[in-house]
Amino acid sequence: MRTVDLIHRKRDGEELSAEEIAFLVEGYTRNEIPDYQLSAFLMAVFFAGMTDREVSSLTDCIIRSGETVDLSSIPGVKVDKHSTGGVGDKTSLIAAPLAAAAGVIVPMMSGRALGHTGGTLDKLESIPGFRTDLTIEEFKAQLASLGLAFIGQTVELLPRMASCIRSVMLPLLSNPFR
């Protein structure tokens, strides 16, 4: 299988199989596919779109490419607030503590700025002593005691593929990546 062939097929509107999508994700996360080829693939997706099957396969591959955090030991309903960001990024800073105050568990993996405004983590880290570089153990302990924790992405928790999609595709507002 060759990356360039998959780029051409996607550019031409063809549906890629789960195996082909896995080849791209696994190859990229192992540094076997260069940034420029993944960028070309993502641009092809921007113009040609993805089927529901492709989006499902891509999501599954990205999830399996990194570490997942098992929160089943923490009692309670877990909720997440996620968005593609926006000017000011005010929602997470208000919604997450409100939800936690209402008794639900709110594990938040937040991001950095993609544009001219700071991201959630940038804002929180401007508070002296506020840490978002928590270990998984610290993240879980904070959730158990406070009901809310913010953590930043790590190589293990947000693999290279997801990070690239976030930084390359979200600004383009491609439907498969929203």
C-alpha positions, 0 to 999 in steps of 0.5 A: 500500500502506498500513501500517495495512492490513497491520497489520489483515491481520496482526492478523486472521491473514492471511499477508503477501507478501514484497513487503508485508513489504519495504514495512514493513522498507524504509519503517521503515528510511527513517523513512517508517513511524513507531515506533507503527505498527511497534510495532502491527505487531509486536504483531499478529505477537505475537498472530497469529504468522508463517508460515515464509515470512513469517519468511524474507522478514522475515529476508531484508529485515532482512539486506538493509537493513543492511551485511553484513561479508564475512569470507571473507578470514579463513581458518578456520571461523566460528561465532556464539553468539547468544541472546535473553539472560537474567539474568546473560548469562554464556554469551558471555563464556565460550563465545566465548573457548573456541571461539576457543581451539579454533581457530575464528573467532568474530565476535561482534556483541553487544548492550546490556542489555534489562532489569535486568542489563547486556548483554555489551557493558555488561560488557566495556566496564566493563573499562578500555580495552576497546572494542566501537566498532570499525570494520569494518576493526578488527573484521576485523583483530582476528578475523584476529589473535586469532580473536575480536572483539566489536563493538557494533551500528551504524546500518549493521550493525544497522538501525533495524528490527532494533533495534526488533524486538530491543527491542520483541519479544524481551522479549515472547518472540514465536516469530518473533523468537527 
